[in-house]
Amino acid sequence: MYLRSYLKEAKMYFEVYSEALISSGLAALLLSVYQGEFPEVVLKCPPLFLEEIGLYAALSPSRSSGLSSLFLRMKQEALKALTKNAN
């Protein structure tokens, strides 16, 4: 999976690409929530809705791990953006 992030007007934007349709769909869920949000939101607001809708229970362990890893990478990008803006 490919992830690119950038800041525009102090908000985070992400571009995600995967050849696997399931991975693309899972990434789209995260993007629908975090696209255009401030970095602090990405860092402080975990995607609890995924657990609430029972998504993790429906995913294989590797897909579940991949989704968690993608969110971790999004948080890392948000942290980088905050650090860059602070300097």
C-alpha positions, 0 to 999 in steps of 0.5 A, spaced: 500 500 500 502 506 498 500 512 502 502 520 501 500 525 506 501 533 505 498 539 509 494 544 506 492 550 510 494 546 516 490 540 515 492 533 513 490 530 506 492 523 504 493 519 498 492 512 498 493 507 493 493 499 493 492 494 488 487 490 492 480 492 492 479 490 500 485 494 502 483 500 498 476 500 501 479 499 508 483 505 507 477 509 504 474 508 511 479 511 514 480 517 509 472 518 510 474 520 517 481 523 517 481 527 510 482 534 511 482 534 518 487 537 523 493 533 525 491 533 532 485 530 530 488 524 527 493 523 533 487 524 538 481 521 535 482 513 534 477 510 529 473 507 534 467 507 529 471 501 526 470 497 532 463 499 533 460 497 527 464 490 528 469 491 522 475 488 526 471 481 527 469 480 520 476 481 517 482 476 517 488 477 522 492 480 516 487 485 514 486 487 521 493 488 522 494 492 515 488 496 517 491 498 524 498 499 521 495 504 516 492 508 521 499 508 525 502 510 519 497 516 518 498 518 525 506 518 524 505 523 518 500 527 522 506 527 528 511 529 522 506 535 520 506 538 527 513 537 528 515 541 521 510 546 523 513 547 530 520 549 527 
